[in-house]
Amino acid sequence: MHEYFNNRGYRAILNASLLSGIGDSLYNIVFIIYAATMPFKSLAVTLAAMATTLPTMLSLVTGSLAYRTQAKTSHMVATRIGQTLLFLGLAGMILLPASLPLFLLLLGINILSDTLGQYGNGLVLPLLHRLIPAKELNMAISFQSATGTTVQMVFQAVGASLIVLLNHNYALFGRLNAVTFLLAAWVITREKSRLKQAEPPVVTHAHQPILKNIGNVLKFLATNRFLLAVIVFAMFVNTLGSSVDGLMSVSLVQQPGMWLRDFGTTVALLNIVFSVGLILGALFAQDGLQRLSTFKLLSLLTAAMIGLSFSFFLFARFKIKLATFITNLGQ
């Protein structure tokens, strides 16, 4: 917090990252709600849910490209302007009659915007190393990561709620989303000279190809079995955890009987519950949870996910039994 209030360069980077995170997260959940309005809604919701993970899977490539990029501050501004233009285009095209080609085009715009956001985030880290004293660096990066994660989770709920309040006006929402990226570009531009001074010196030697870098990392992991096991286990847990939102959306769109008023309202309420849980977890992490082992925490998480899956299964079984009972009454 000290660096945020006293370091203008760091404050500009953090504010821009938060605004970009808001833009990235707002439309991801709204796009799933939009997908549920398509004639091919099951396919559309599945594709929309899968698309939210694709930019994260490409983060190794975008991070490597960001590291090699010169004039990082200018590219930070350019990525935000690019995202602004993409969503202005999306806001216009989303008014066209629904069709599979149009949906795929809008999906591509959403993926491209999120990928640009990943690339823009990768441009930040080298600047932080030169903006912040070494003893404060870990705290500053942790603060940026924590606030970014919290904002993205909370604004998914905000986005799902706001689109309902706007009576599902997706074009207006697209323009609002474009404004968040434009504001992020403006925040960086205000401190552009300060941030340029923090850019690392130009490197003249040739960089290794990305695939060769990946190969070197895999060779290193092969010699460190413990680190490899930790990474594989973490990937497995994160894969399960990150798939919950998408799987719930796909399940809900196929079960209108579980909707509260409509699909958008249901998604909004679920995301509000998730956001409240995230905030409570952060507030009480030092008040009991820290005494639990990693194994116990993961066991609780697994039990919660199993309980969530059974809630969908049991409700479906209940509907089948109810329909059978009503049918038997008619006979």
C-alpha positions in Angstrom: 0.0 0.0 0.0 2.9 2.4 0.8 4.2 2.1 -2.8 0.7 2.6 -4.2 0.3 6.0 -2.5 3.9 7.2 -2.9 5.1 5.8 -6.2 3.2 7.4 -9.1 4.6 5.0 -11.7 3.5 2.0 -9.8 0.1 3.6 -9.1 -0.4 4.2 -12.8 0.5 0.6 -13.6 -1.8 -0.8 -10.9 -4.8 1.5 -11.8 -4.4 0.6 -15.5 -4.2 -3.1 -14.7 -7.3 -2.9 -12.6 -9.2 -1.1 -15.3 -8.1 -3.6 -17.9 -9.0 -6.5 -15.6 -12.5 -5.0 -15.2 -12.8 -4.9 -18.9 -11.5 -8.4 -19.4 -13.8 -9.9 -16.7 -16.9 -7.9 -17.4 -17.6 -9.2 -20.9 -16.4 -12.8 -20.4 -19.4 -13.5 -18.2 -21.8 -11.3 -20.2 -20.8 -13.1 -23.4 -21.8 -16.4 -21.8 -25.2 -14.9 -21.0 -25.4 -13.6 -24.6 -24.5 -17.1 -25.9 -27.5 -18.5 -24.0 -29.8 -16.4 -26.2 -28.5 -18.1 -29.4 -30.7 -20.7 -31.3 -27.8 -23.1 -30.7 -27.4 -22.1 -27.1 -25.8 -25.4 -25.8 -23.0 -25.2 -28.3 -22.7 -21.4 -27.9 -22.4 -21.5 -24.1 -19.9 -24.4 -24.3 -17.7 -22.4 -26.8 -18.0 -19.2 -24.7 -17.0 -21.0 -21.5 -14.0 -22.7 -23.2 -12.9 -19.5 -24.8 -12.3 -17.8 -21.4 -9.4 -20.3 -20.7 -7.7 -20.0 -24.1 -5.8 -16.7 -23.4 -4.5 -18.1 -20.2 -3.2 -21.1 -22.0 -1.4 -18.8 -24.4 0.2 -16.8 -21.5 3.5 -18.5 -22.0 3.7 -17.3 -25.6 2.4 -13.8 -24.8 4.7 -13.5 -21.8 7.7 -14.4 -23.9 6.7 -11.9 -26.6 6.2 -9.2 -24.0 9.7 -9.8 -22.6 11.2 -9.3 -26.0 9.2 -6.2 -26.8 11.1 -2.8 -26.8 9.3 0.4 -26.0 7.1 -1.4 -23.5 5.2 1.7 -22.3 4.1 2.6 -25.9 2.9 -1.0 -26.4 1.0 -0.9 -23.1 -1.0 2.0 -24.5 -1.4 0.4 -27.9 -2.8 -2.8 -26.5 -5.4 -0.9 -24.5 -6.4 1.1 -27.6 -6.5 -2.1 -29.6 -8.9 -3.6 -27.0 -11.0 -0.4 -27.2 -11.4 -0.6 -30.9 -12.2 -4.3 -30.8 -15.1 -3.8 -28.4 -16.4 -0.8 -30.3 -16.5 -3.1 -33.3 -18.2 -5.8 -31.3 -20.8 -3.4 -30.0 -21.8 -2.6 -33.6 -21.7 -6.2 -34.9 -23.7 -7.7 -32.0 -26.8 -5.8 -33.2 -26.8 -8.0 -36.4 -29.2 -11.0 -36.6 -27.9 -14.0 -34.7 -26.0 -16.7 -36.7 -23.2 -19.1 -36.1 -20.7 -17.2 -38.2 -21.5 -14.0 -36.4 -21.2 -15.7 -33.0 -17.8 -17.2 -34.0 -16.6 -13.8 -35.1 -17.7 -12.2 -31.8 -16.1 -15.0 -29.9 -12.8 -14.4 -31.8 -12.9 -10.7 -30.9 -13.4 -11.6 -27.2 -10.5 -14.1 -27.3 -8.3 -11.6 -29.1 -9.0 -8.9 -26.6 -8.2 -11.2 -23.7 -5.0 -12.3 -25.3 -4.0 -8.7 -25.9 -4.7 -8.1 -22.2 -2.4 -11.0 -21.3 0.3 -9.5 -23.5 -0.2 -6.1 -21.9 0.1 -7.6 -18.4 3.4 -9.2 -19.4 4.9 -5.8 -20.4 4.5 -4.6 -16.8 6.8 -6.8 -14.8 10.2 -5.5 -16.2 9.0 -2.0 -15.4 8.1 -2.9 -11.8 11.7 -4.2 -11.2 13.0 -0.7 -12.0 10.3 1.3 -10.4 10.2 -0.3 -7.0 13.0 -1.0 -4.5 14.1 -4.6 -4.2 12.9 -5.0 -0.6 9.4 -3.8 -1.6 9.1 -5.6 -4.9 7.6 -8.9 -3.7 5.0 -7.0 -1.6 4.1 -4.7 -4.5 3.7 -7.6 -7.0 1.6 -9.6 -4.4 -0.6 -6.6 -3.9 -1.1 -6.1 -7.6 -1.9 -9.8 -8.1 -4.3 -9.9 -5.1 -6.2 -6.8 -6.1 -6.4 -7.9 -9.7 -7.8 -11.3 -8.9 -10.4 -9.8 -6.5 -11.5 -7.1 -9.0 -11.9 -9.7 -11.8 -14.0 -12.0 -9.6 -16.2 -9.2 -8.2 -16.7 -7.5 -11.6 -17.8 -10.8 -13.1 -20.7 -10.6 -10.7 -21.1 -6.9 -11.5 -21.2 -7.6 -15.2 -23.8 -10.4 -14.9 -25.9 -8.1 -12.7 -25.5 -5.0 -14.9 -26.5 -6.7 -18.1 -29.8 -7.7 -16.4 -30.3 -4.1 -15.3 -29.6 -2.9 -18.8 -32.3 -5.2 -20.1 -29.7 -7.3 -22.0 -28.5 -4.4 -24.1 -25.3 -6.1 -25.3 -24.3 -3.2 -27.6 -24.4 -0.7 -24.8 -22.5 -3.0 -22.6 -19.8 -3.4 -25.3 -19.4 0.3 -25.5 -19.1 0.5 -21.7 -16.4 -2.2 -21.8 -14.5 -0.2 -24.5 -14.5 2.8 -22.1 -12.7 0.8 -19.4 -9.8 0.0 -21.8 -9.7 3.6 -23.0 -9.4 4.8 -19.4 -6.6 2.3 -18.9 -4.7 3.7 -21.9 -5.3 7.3 -20.6 -3.9 6.4 -17.1 -0.7 5.0 -18.7 -0.4 8.0 -21.0 -0.5 10.4 -18.1 2.6 8.9 -16.6 4.2 7.9 -19.9 7.5 9.8 -19.4 8.0 8.4 -15.9 7.3 4.9 -17.1 9.6 5.2 -20.1 12.4 6.1 -17.8 11.8 2.8 -16.0 12.0 0.7 -19.2 15.0 -1.7 -19.2 17.8 -0.9 -21.6 17.6 -2.0 -25.2 19.0 -5.5 -25.7 20.9 -6.0 -28.9 21.7 -9.8 -28.6 19.4 -12.3 -30.4 16.8 -14.0 -28.3 16.3 -17.7 -28.2 13.3 -19.0 -30.1 10.2 -19.5 -27.9 10.1 -23.3 -28.6 13.7 -23.6 -27.6 13.0 -21.8 -24.3 10.1 -24.1 -23.6 12.3 -27.1 -24.3 14.9 -25.8 -21.9 12.3 -25.4 -19.2 11.0 -28.9 -19.7 14.6 -30.3 -19.5 15.1 -28.4 -16.2 11.8 -29.8 -14.8 12.9 -33.3 -15.8 15.9 -33.0 -13.4 13.8 -31.6 -10.6 11.1 -34.2 -9.9 9.6 -32.5 -6.8 9.1 -29.2 -8.7 7.6 -31.0 -11.6 5.2 -32.9 -9.3 4.2 -29.6 -7.6 3.5 -27.9 -11.0 1.5 -30.9 -12.3 -0.6 -31.1 -9.1 -1.2 -27.3 -9.1 -2.2 -27.4 -12.8 -4.6 -30.3 -12.0 -6.2 -28.4 -9.1 -6.4 -25.1 -11.0 -7.9 -26.9 -14.0 -10.7 -28.4 -11.9 -11.3 -25.1 -10.1 -11.3 -22.9 -13.2 -13.7 -25.3 -15.0 -16.4 -24.9 -12.4 -17.8 -21.6 -13.9 -18.0 -22.9 -17.4 -19.5 -26.3 -16.5 -22.1 -24.6 -14.3 -23.1 -22.3 -17.2 -23.4 -25.2 -19.6 -25.4 -27.2 -17.1 -27.7 -24.3 -16.2 -28.5 -23.5 -19.8 -29.8 -27.0 -20.2 -31.9 -26.9 -17.1 -34.3 -23.9 -17.2 -36.1 -25.3 -14.2 -33.1 -24.2 -12.0 -33.3 -20.6 -13.3 -34.3 -17.8 -10.9 -36.4 -15.6 -13.2 -34.0 -16.1 -16.2 -30.6 -17.4 -17.1 -28.9 -14.0 -16.8 -30.3 -13.4 -13.3 -29.2 -16.9 -12.2 -25.7 -16.4 -13.4 -25.5 -13.0 -11.7 -26.6 -14.4 -8.4 -24.2 -17.3 -8.6 -21.3 -14.9 -9.4 -22.3 -12.7 -6.5 -22.1 -15.7 -4.2 -18.7 -16.7 -5.5 -17.5 -13.1 -5.0 -18.7 -13.0 -1.5 -17.0 -16.3 -0.8 -13.8 -15.0 -2.3 -13.9 -11.9 -0.1 -14.8 -13.9 3.0 -11.9 -16.3 2.3 -9.5 -13.4 2.1 -10.8 -11.8 5.3 -10.7 -15.0 7.4 -7.6 -16.5 5.9 -5.7 -15.5 9.0 -8.5 -16.5 11.3 -8.5 -20.3 11.2 -7.8 -21.4 7.7 -4.1 -20.9 8.1 -4.0 -23.7 10.7 -5.3 -26.2 8.1 -2.8 -28.1 6.1 -2.7 -27.8 2.3 -4.1 -31.4 2.1 -7.1 -30.5 4.3 -7.8 -27.3 2.3 -7.7 -29.2 -1.0 -10.0 -31.9 0.6 -12.5 -29.3 1.6 -12.3 -27.7 -1.9 -12.8 -31.1 -3.6 -15.7 -32.0 -1.3 -17.4 -28.6 -2.1 -17.0 -29.3 -5.9 -18.4 -32.8 -5.5 -21.4 -31.4 -3.5 -21.9 -28.8 -6.3 -22.0 -31.5 -9.0 -24.4 -33.7 -6.9 -26.8 -30.7 -6.5 -27.2 -30.6 -10.3 -27.6 -34.4 -10.5 -30.1 -34.7 -7.6 -32.2 -31.8 -9.0 -32.3 -33.6 -12.4 -33.3 -36.9 -10.7 -36.0 -35.0 -8.7 -37.5 -33.5 -11.9 -37.6 -37.0 -13.5 -39.4 -38.5 -10.5 -41.8 -35.5 -10.4 -42.7 -35.9 -14.1 -43.2 -39.6 -13.6 -45.5 -39.0 -10.6 -47.6 -36.5 -12.5 -47.8 -38.8 -15.5 -49.0 -41.6 -13.2 -51.6 -39.3 -11.7 -53.0 -38.6 -15.2 -53.3 -42.4 -15.8 
